[in-house]
Amino acid sequence: MIERLQRIATVLSPARSILAALAILSIAVVILSVIENPWLQSDQWLIPGVAAALWCLVLYSLSYLFLDIPPQPDSAMNWRRRLSVRLRRFGLWILGAVFIGLSFALLALTYQLLRVFFM
């Protein structure tokens, strides 16, 4: 599982600055929608701004967290090094499971937000 997340992170890593810029832009749209602003008279862009900001932040964190995953420990390593690699991989595995759960929750939230937006 974490190897697949690493492949996705490798693909997303060149676009990290674009994701950060889109997240900042989406947050700016949300803030401008909430406050009284002459550029955005209504709050029609609030829901897409929230969804876009959340997805950009999730993809940015994916590209940052899972880029460097230690390889499987081999028998040539001493026991401390093997234990260290196994503990790091276990922590990344738990983080990956939480991340996948967060992604599914964000997918459901995006569906509900877009349903409300298009009604």
C-alpha positions as MATLAB code, in Angstrom:
seq = 'MIERLQRIATVLSPARSILAALAILSIAVVILSVIENPWLQSDQWLIPGVAAALWCLVLYSLSYLFLDIPPQPDSAMNWRRRLSVRLRRFGLWILGAVFIGLSFALLALTYQLLRVFFM';
ca = [
       0.000    0.000    0.000;
       2.693    2.488    0.905;
       4.597    1.674   -2.276;
       1.552    2.708   -4.321;
       1.250    5.886   -2.313;
       4.934    6.506   -2.977;
       4.365    6.146   -6.739;
       1.486    8.622   -6.569;
       3.632   10.987   -4.494;
       6.436   10.716   -7.046;
       4.048   11.726   -9.812;
       2.631   14.604   -7.745;
       5.951   15.947   -6.447;
       6.745   18.137   -9.503;
       3.318   19.775   -9.141;
       3.764   20.548   -5.445;
       4.160   24.297   -5.973;
       1.096   24.361   -8.249;
      -0.939   22.531   -5.602;
       0.184   24.989   -2.939;
      -0.706   27.956   -5.165;
      -4.136   26.485   -5.941;
      -4.762   25.869   -2.239;
      -3.848   29.465   -1.415;
      -6.055   30.723   -4.241;
      -8.962   28.558   -3.065;
      -8.581   29.756    0.510;
      -8.509   33.342   -0.769;
     -11.761   32.706   -2.660;
     -13.326   31.291    0.512;
     -12.207   34.290    2.565;
     -13.413   36.750   -0.079;
     -16.752   34.944   -0.234;
     -17.234   35.137    3.526;
     -16.353   38.801    4.010;
     -18.089   41.713    2.321;
     -16.161   42.098   -0.915;
     -17.112   43.953   -4.114;
     -15.427   41.292   -6.303;
     -17.586   38.446   -5.061;
     -21.046   39.783   -4.259;
     -22.532   36.466   -3.194;
     -21.307   33.268   -1.610;
     -21.732   31.158   -4.738;
     -18.025   30.258   -4.856;
     -17.802   29.296   -1.192;
     -18.573   25.588   -1.578;
     -16.295   24.964   -4.614;
     -13.563   26.965   -2.878;
     -13.751   24.813    0.248;
     -13.736   21.589   -1.783;
     -10.830   22.726   -3.963;
      -8.803   23.892   -0.971;
      -9.294   20.586    0.841;
      -8.349   18.502   -2.211;
      -5.286   20.629   -2.916;
      -4.130   20.292    0.690;
      -4.685   16.521    0.678;
      -2.775   16.081   -2.580;
       0.013   18.354   -1.349;
       0.348   16.370    1.860;
       0.356   13.119   -0.120;
       3.158   14.403   -2.333;
       5.152   15.443    0.727;
       4.596   12.610    3.206;
       5.006    9.521    1.040;
       7.852   10.609   -1.219;
      10.656    8.954    0.779;
       9.722    5.486    1.973;
      12.511    3.244    3.278;
      13.031   -0.019    1.362;
      12.205   -3.398    2.850;
      14.799   -4.490    5.432;
      17.101   -7.265    4.306;
      18.993   -9.815    6.349;
      22.363   -8.118    5.737;
      21.387   -5.241    8.027;
      22.078   -5.394   11.741;
      19.098   -5.857   14.037;
      18.889   -2.188   15.090;
      18.752   -0.984   11.506;
      16.131   -3.618   10.596;
      14.025   -2.630   13.612;
      14.336    1.044   12.726;
      13.252    0.432    9.126;
      10.356   -1.781   10.224;
       9.135    0.812   12.733;
       9.299    3.601   10.156;
       7.494    1.480    7.575;
       4.851    0.522   10.179;
       4.319    4.190   11.033;
       4.004    5.044    7.344;
       1.614    2.137    6.878;
      -0.633    3.466    9.649;
      -0.348    6.976    8.205;
      -1.271    5.565    4.788;
      -4.355    3.830    6.175;
      -5.434    7.062    7.887;
      -4.728    8.965    4.690;
      -6.857    6.606    2.587;
      -9.683    6.873    5.116;
      -9.360   10.654    5.012;
      -9.488   10.563    1.222;
     -12.701    8.532    1.238;
     -14.238   10.890    3.800;
     -13.197   13.862    1.669;
     -14.705   12.189   -1.395;
     -18.029   11.795    0.441;
     -17.840   15.383    1.694;
     -17.126   16.659   -1.815;
     -20.094   14.721   -3.165;
     -22.397   16.217   -0.544;
     -21.023   19.730   -1.060;
     -21.460   19.524   -4.824;
     -24.988   18.172   -4.397;
     -25.857   21.208   -2.293;
     -24.038   23.527   -4.713;
     -25.950   22.351   -7.781;
     -29.399   22.396   -6.115;
];
